[in-house]
Amino acid sequence: MDRTVTVSHSGSFAHVLQTFAISLLVSFLGTLIGAMVVPPSMIMLFVIAEVAMLVAAIVIRIRGKHIGYGFLYAFTAISGVTLYPVIMAYGGMLGANVVSGAFFATAAIFGGLAFYAHRSQRDFSFLGGFLFAGTIGLVLMSVIGMFVNFGSITNLIWSMLGILIFSGWVLYDVAQYRNGVSSEEVPLAALNIYLDFINLFLYILRFLASIVGISRD
């Protein structure tokens, strides 16, 4: 996804963060719905819908148009539904307390990086090419992982790269949005930050699971 935006003060950074926070809440509600209402046999339909909406967001952006708040919250709700089985799987492997700890660790890392990017006023645009290439690499690894069972060491390296790359995206995106965006761009900015946070969380969970796997080998 094209993660650059036209800077404007009509949508403040605080507004972007507020929209991101609401997106996290909507995602959490989606996770509850996934736990209580959605049968496991239907999860794949939500995964397909999630991917389709991501592709749609890219196409909309390429065409110079904007996603709306309805699109953003629908996506994060669906994302929450698809997160439920993943979190349950890690919970069974690591324990609920470790998963909760991973979430708070993610929040702490995200908050620290966001604070640094906002207050330092450094230009992190030079990271864009590396982060894009790294993200494509992670996607390819995910596709290969559907057919190949990676060992614990490979998963550990993969998770460390994922943590590094999405930590970089936090720096990059916050630096892009810290001076405000146009009001039409707020949902897209919040979506990008939401994806940064969720992927950072998932790679931290993968990292912890890899350590457990290595200890059991």
N, C-alpha and C positions, 0 to 999 in steps of 0.2 A: 504494500500500500504506500502511496506517496504520502509521506509523513510531514511534508513541509506545508506551512500555511502562510497566508498574507497577514503580516502583523498589523494590528489595529487596536485601539483602546476601547472599542465599543463592547468587547467582551473581555472582562478583566480575568487575570489569572486565577483570582479567588473564585470567580464564577466557573471557570473550568474545573477547579478542584472540587467545588460544591457539586457540580454535575457528575464528576467522577465518583464522589462519595455516594451519591444517590444510585449510581450505576452498580456499585459494590453491594448496596443494600438490596437492589432489585435482583442481583445475581444470587444473593443469599436466600431471598424468598424463592427464587427459581430452584435452588438446591433443596429447600424444604418441600417444594412441590414434587421434585423428582423423587424425594424419599417417601412421600406419603401417597402420591397419586399415580405417577408414571410407572407402568410395569417395565421390567428389564427388557422385554421384547421390543419395546418402542423406543428405547434410547437411541438406537442407530438412526431413526427418523429425525430425532432432534440434532444428532451430529451432522447429518446431511443438510438440515436446515441451517445450522450454524455456519457450515462451510459455504453454503450458497449465499448467505447474507454477507459473509466476508468478501466473496467475489463480487457481489452486487455493490458493496461499498467501494471497492476498488474501481469498478466500472463507472460508478456515479462520480467519483473523484476525478477520474481521467477525463470525463466529459465536462468537467468544470462546474458540476452542480454540487449540492450539499445534501448530507443525510440529516434527518430531523430527529427530534427527541424521541418520537415514537419508535423510529427505527433503532435508535440507540438502546432504549429500554427493552424493546422486544428482543434484541440480540443478547443483551446481558441476562435477561430472564432465561432464554434458551441455553445460553452458556452455563448458567447455574444448574439447569437440569442435567446437562452433560457432565458437569463436574462431580455430581453426586456419586456415581459408581467409581470414579477415579479416587475420590477422597475415601470412600469406603474400602477400596482395595488397599490403599496405603494405611488406613486405620487398622485393617486386619494384620498388616505386616509390621507396622511400627508401633501401633497403639494410639488411642485417641489423644492421649496427653502429648505425644510427640508431634502428631499432626497439628494440634492446637499451638504447640510451641513453634512449629515451622511457620504457621500463619503470622504469629506475633513477630517472629524473626524477620519475615518478609516485610511486615509493616515498618519495623525499625530500620531495615536496610533501605527500603523505599523512601521513608521519611528523611533519613540522613542524606541520601543522594539528592533528593528533591530540594532539600534545604540548601545543600552545597551549590547545586546548579543555579538556584534562584539568587542566593546571596553573593556568590563569587562573581557573577556577571561574566564568566568566561564563555568563550565561543566554542561550543562542542560540535559545530557543523562538520568539522574534519572527520568525525567518527562515522558520518552517514554511510559512506561507501563500504567501510569495513563491517558495520552493523548489518547492512542489507545483505551483503555476501554471506556473513555468518548466519543470518536468519534463514537464508535459502539452504545453507548447509544443514542446519538443524531440521528443516522440513524434509530434506532428502533422507537424513538419518532416520526420521520418524517413519517415512515410507518404507525404507529398507528394513526397519525394525518390525514391520508388520509381517515380514517373511523370514527374517533371520533372528535367532535368539542370541542377543549380544551377551557376553560374559560380564561379570561384575566390574572388572577393571575398565572395560570399554564403556559401560554405563556410568562409571564414576567420572571418566574423562569427559564424556558427553554431557553429563549434568553440570560439571564445572564450567564447560564452555557455554552452556545455556545460561548459567548464573551470570557469567561475565558479560555475555552479549546483551541480556535484558537489563542488567545494571547499566550498561552503556546506553541502552535505549531510554532509560529513565533520565539520565543526564542530558541526552540529546533532545528529548521531547520537552522536558521542563525548560531547557534553554531556549527552545523554539517558541514556547508559549508564555514565558515569564513576563513579557511586556504587553500581554493581551493579544487577543485574536479578534477577527470580525465576529459579530454575533452569530452569523450563519455557520461559522466554523467551530463553535463551541462543542456541539455534539461529536464531531469528528475528533477534536482534540481530546475530549474525555474518553472516547473509544480507544484511541491510541494509548493513553495512560492506563486505562483499564486492562488492555492487552499486556502492557508492560508488567503490571502488578501480578496478574493471574499467571502469566508464564514464568515470572520470577518465582512465585510460590510453587508452581509445579516442578520447576527444576531444583528447587531446594528440597522438595519431597523426594525427587529422584536421587539426589545426592545422598540423602540420609538412608534411603533404601539400598543404595549401592554399597554404602559402608556396612550396613547390616549383612548384605550378601557376601561381601568380602570376609567379614568376621566368621561367617558360617562355612566358608569354603575350606 
